[in-house]
Amino acid sequence: MLDADTLLLVQVSFTLLTTLLLTVAALLAGRQPEQRAWALGNVVASVGLCLGAMEGAPDIVHAVLGYGLVGLGLGLVLQGLMRYAGQTLATRWLIAIGALSLLLPALFLYLWPSLHGRLIATGILFGLLNLAGAVVLLHGVRDSTRPVMWVSAIGFALLGAALLLRAGFLAWRLASPEAAYDASLTASLILFAIPLAQVTIAFGLIMLMARRYAEALRQLSLTDPLTGVCNRAGLERRGARLLRRALQAGRPVALLMLDADHFKRINDSHGHPTGDAVLRQLAEELSDTLRPSDLLARYGGEEFVVLLDDSGLAGATLVAERLRLQVAATPANHLALSIAYTVSIGVASSEQHGHDLALLSSKADQALYQAKQQGRDRVVEAL
């Protein structure tokens, strides 16, 4: 079986390796505070672990400062996890973790000299900090990264359990020195579990950030960069999902196709920046008016599409008329300009045309064309 010194060397090596991985990932991550906290925490803990392994160093460095840095590093990692989960770990708590990590080994070095007591006390503290990290991930992460959260959560739980088990084992050995039991196997297994848990944690944290980046890119691909609402690809994906749920529940859905009247004239008279400001304000007005269950998308150019969940033709026409009047009464402001404009709206409902996005869009577009032909600034229902 591997001896304790060899396993300690493995632990230090794995810690340095995972620190390198997280540091490189943090440098590539840009402005991601949680990943920087993970990397910094691992750097601080690695320095502390190296100091703790330097038995020839002064006691205050080897037995106090080393443990203090390990505890502070774990606190920084926990702070990063809480940021990732949308929570906050106040600086005073981080300071308290670092101070307690210094105080405990100092007590068992100077006031009640005991190597086992020092290992037990710090093992309990560090184990609880790792278990707290697992709890934060289990209860705090609710977005699309939750499926891959389990890798890190298991790593933190395994590391916390190993440290607590080690502390409990040392306490048992301290209380029962006469017990006839070969402790080498148990101690070796516990020491071997610690670096394995560290690798699992580092791998899981990198997976979490990779999944979040992928989700952010996916959201960008479905979002119109000018207005911040869905683009056409987002409409097709989310609209199809909305229509499918409505069909399963037996609810009607209506589609509104809106077009800013004479928008080319606005661009030609006042410039494209002003035209962009008009489109942004129009998207904001529509978003503020619609329900959370509705879907707003920029269809292209100055055209927008609204999907109204649980709304028949009559109700959708009333909503469209309300939107038309609101836009007409609210000029768009850009710099010193106040641009008055109107919209034309075509309305189609699943009551007449079924829960098919392409067909509803086509019928609403035909009704929109009729609204323009009839003089604009009006609402027309699809036949």
KOLSETI-573940 format. One record per residue (C-alpha): x, y, z; residue in one letter. Coordinates in steps of 0.001 Angstrom, whole numbers, plus 524288, in hexadecimal, padded with zeros to 5 digits. Each point is the difference from the previous one (the first is absolute). Last residue first. Layout:
XYZA...
***
This chain:
715B1889F675532L80B14806FF80704A7FBDC80B6480891E8045880DB67FCB2V804FB80A4A809A1V802A680DF87FBB1R80A8D80A567FE60D801607FD0B7F170R7F779805257F4CCG7F7DF7F4627FB8AQ80B4D7FA0F7F868Q8084A8000D80C36K7F5827F8F8807D2A7FE527F6557F4D1Q80E7E7FCD180067Y7FEE97FDD080EA5L7F4B77F67C7FDA8A8088D7F86B7F680Q80B097FFEC809EDD7F6A17FB0080A6BA7FC057F4D67F6FFK80E177FC707FCDFS8045A800BE80E23S7F4847F7848044FL803457F60E7F571L80E647FF7B803A4A7FD2F7FF0A80E84L7F6047F51C7FF0CD7F62A7FED780AFDH7F405800967F75AG7FB2D80A067F633H7F297804AB8048EQ8008F7FE4580EC0E80ED9800797FF04S7FEA780E9D7FE23S80549809F07F65DA8017E80EB9801E0V80689809D77F6FBG804F680CBC805C1I803DB80D267FA72S8086E808D280842V800FD80EA380214T80AB280A3680126Y8033980C828071EA80E8A802BB8011CI8046F8096680A98S80DD2804937FD2DL809AE8065980941A807DD7F37D8020CL7F6757F5367FCC9H7F20C80000804FDN7F5B17F70C7FA32A7F258805C080012P7F5CA7F978808C3T7F1C3802257FC21A800C87F86B7F33DA806F87F4D6806E3V7F5897FF3580A7AQ7F4ED800587F61FL805C67F4CB7F82CR802CC7F7FE80C28L7F1FA80170804B7R7FAEE7FC357F2A5E808AF7F3E67FFF0A7FB5B7FC1180D89V7F1C6801887FBCEL802B97F8087F3C2T806567F56380842A7F3D97FF0A80882G7F7137FE597F44BA808FC7F6537F918L802137F72980BA7G80A618015780A91S805D57F575808A7D80DE2803B87FC47D801F980C3F7F7E7L80B337FE9F7F657L8052E80D427FBCFV807AD802087F381V807DB80C167FC8BF80315806437F2EAE8092E80BAE7FE7EE80AF07F8307F9BFG7FD7C7F1B6802FCG7F7237F7E280897Y803D68068080CAFR7FA067F73980A2AA7F6838013C80B64L7FA737F43280717L7F4B58001680999D800147F8DC80D1FS8066180B84806EDP7F4948089C7FBA8R801A280ABC7F5ECL7FFD380EA380248T80DDB80207804CFD805977F7787F52ES7F8638075B7F580L8046F80D24804F8E80E107FB5F8010FE7FFF17FA667F225A7FA8D80CD27FAB0L80A59807928076EQ80AD47F7A87FA37R7FA4D8013D7F249L7FF1680EC68011FV80DEF800DB80515A804B57F7FB7F467D7F934809787F6C0G806BD80B3D806EBT80D207F9577FE43P7FC3C7FD637F1B0H7FEC180E3C7FC41G7F5C080A788023AH7F907801E67F304S804067F3A57F8A4D7FEC17F73A80BE0N7F2D1805AC803CDI7FB257FF1D7F1E3R8041B7F1CF7FF88K7F7497FD9C80BE6F7F3DE804757F8C8H7F74B7F85880966D8068A7F76780A41A7FB497F2247FD22D7F9207F6C780950L7FC347F1BD7FDE0M7F7557FB1F80B08L7FE5D7F17B80281L7F5077FA2B80801A7FFF87F39880811V7F4547F8008045FP801247F6AC80B8FR7FD2C7F15E7FF73G80AC27FC7780994A8078B7F7BD7F638Q7FE0580A507F58BL804A980AC580924A80C327F84E8038FR803237FDBA7F1A5R7FD7680E3B7FC90L80943804DA80A91L80A997F6537FBE0R7FEB1803CE7F1B7A800DB80E3F803F0G80C377FD84807EFR807767F9C47F4CFR7FA808077B7F476E7FFA280CDF8073EL80DF67FE41804AAG804797FDC57F207A7F8A880C387FBD9R8063B8083E80A8AN7FB0E8005D80DD9C8007980D0480725V80C47807BC8038EG7FCC280B0F7F6A0T80C7F801907F828L806A67F2DA802A1P7F4067F7C97FC79D800A87F40280899T7FFDE7F17E7FC62L80E857FED97FCEBS8031A807E380C24L7F85D7F6508084BQ807BB7F4C57FA40R80CBB8071F802AFL7FBF28021180E2AA7FC497F1A780134E80D377FBC27FAA6A806DD8093080962Y7F8277FA6280B57R803547F2177FBE7R80E768035E7FF34A7FF338067980D64M7F9E67F4028062FL809727F6D17F915M80B91807C08055EI7FA417FEF580DA7L7FDBC7F1607FE59G80DE97FD3C7FBA5F80579807DF80B59A7F7177F944809CBI802C77F25F7FACFT80EA5802AC80070V7FEC98047A80E1BQ7F7C67F41D80391A80A8B7F7027FAC2L80A1E807B4807B3P7F84C7FDD080CC0I7FC4C7F1BE7FDD9A80E407FBA4800CEF80193805EE80D93L7F3B47F8FC8049AI8044D7F3117FA22L80D718015180615S7FA8B8030080D83A7F6E77F44E7FF7AT80AB97F6D77FB5EL80A0E804DE809CDS7F74F7FF7080BEFA802977F1C680388D7F6FD7FDE580B82Y802777FB1280DAEA7F9FD80B16807C4A80910804B380AE8E800B180DEE7FB00P7F1328014680135S7FCA980E7B8017EA80ADD804AB7F6FCL7FD477F5377F62DR7F1888039D8001CW8032880E617FE4EA809237FCC07F4C8L7F54E7F8137F970F7F62C80AE5801F3G80938809FA7FA16A802E07F70F7F48ER7F1907FD787FE0FL7FD7680EA280029L80A908023C7F5DBL7FB3F7F4C27F778A7F1C48046580129A8037480DD27FBDFG808027FB147F482L7F53F7F6BD7FBAFL7F56F80A6B80173A80811809E27F869F802977F6287F535G7F1DD7FB707FFA3I7FB7480E1A7FEA3A80A0C802907F55ES7FB507F49A7F7B0V7F1C38025480386W7FFE780DA77FA1DM7FFD37FA077F265V7F11D7FEBB7FFA3P7FE5F80D2480718R806D0807E87F56CT7F2EE8035E7F9A7S7FC25808A080B6BD7FC477FC5F80DE6R80CF28002880751V7FE0D8040B80E28G7FB2B7F3CD80702H8096C7F5727FB90L80B16809427FC9EL7FF5F8073D80CEBV7FEC97F31F80763V80C457FA8E7F98EA8079A80C4980382G7FB237FF1980E10A8052F7F20D80050L80D4A8056E7FC26N7FF9980A3080AD2L7FB937F5A4809C1L80B9F7F76B7FCA8G8096A80B5E80169F7FAEB8031B80D95L7FF7E7F1D48047CI80D997FD397FAACG8052380C6C80661T7FB637FB8A80D63A8044F7F1C67FE66I80D54803267FA57L802E9809DF80ABCR7FB547F6B980AA0G808577F52E7FA5CH80C00808B080025L7FD5C8040880E05S8054680B9A807A2P7F4AE805FD80797W8030980E9A80079L80B3A801407F653Y7FE297F6757F4E2L7F2177FB738021AF7FB3D80DFA801AFL80803804BB7F45BA7FA317F5307F783P7F230804C58032CL802C680E8F7FF10L80582800737F23DL7F4A57F8CB7F98CS7F6BC807D68089AL805E980CA27FAC2A7FED57FB837F1D3G7F1DF7FBD9801D0I7FCCE80CB280726A8061D808167F519I7F77D7F8EE7F61AL7F4468023D808BDW8032B80E7D800D5R801448008E7F133T7F1D37FC0D7FE8BA7FD137F3537F8C3L7F5A9803357F5EBT7F6987F7C77F808Q7FD327FEE37F176G804667F1C77FF37A80CBF803B37F943Y8023E80A7380A36R7FDEA7F5CF80A94M809CE7F6EE7F996L809F080AFD7FF04G7FE848033880E71Q801B87F19880342L80CAF7FFD67F838V8046F80C2C8073DL7FCD57F99480D0CG807927F3DD7FC13L80BBC808A87FD23G7FE9C806D580D15L7FFE27F2D0806DAG80C1E7FB607F8C5V806A980D06802C9L7FD487FEE180E90G804C57F1F58004BY80D22803F77FA44G800FD80C158089BL7FE497F80C80C67V807587F3107FFAEA80B08802147F64AH8017080EB5800A3V7FDD0801F580EA4I807357F35D80285D80C4D8049A7F91FP803217F8777F372A806517F28980049G7F2D37F9337FEBDE7FD3C806867F305M7F3767F8A47FC70A7F77780A6C80655G806A280A707F7EEL7FCE17F8567F3A4C7F1E07FE668044AL7FEE080E8B802CBG805858038D7F2B3V7F6977F6757F9C0S7F48D805A2807BCA8034D80DC97FB43V801257FB827F1D4V7F3807F80E80120N7F88980B9780563G80555808D17F55CL7FB617F6837F581A7F28C7FE38805F8W7FE8B80EAB80242A80404802C77F1EER7F5B87F6427FB99Q7F582806BA80801E803EC80D7F7FB4CP7FE8A7FCB07F180Q805AD80B6B7F894R808527F8E77F609G7FED77F147800C1A80D137FCCD7F9AFL807AC8049E80BD8L7F6797F8B2808E2A801B97F3617F855A80ED9801458010DV7FEC18023480EA2T7F67B7F4B78019BL8090B7F6757F911L80C1A804CD80735L7F9147FED980D13T7FB987F24B7FC63T80E217FC387FD5FL805328069480C55L7F5E97F8E88083AT802ED7F32B7F941F80E7C80192802FCS7FD77803AE80E38V7F7007F44B801D7Q809927F6C17F956V80AFA80505808D5L7F7357FDC280BCCL7FD667F23E7FB00L80E9B7FD757FF2BT8023E8054280DB7D7F4BD7F7DD80580A805257F32B7FAD0D7FA597F9107F444L7FB397F227802C0M
***
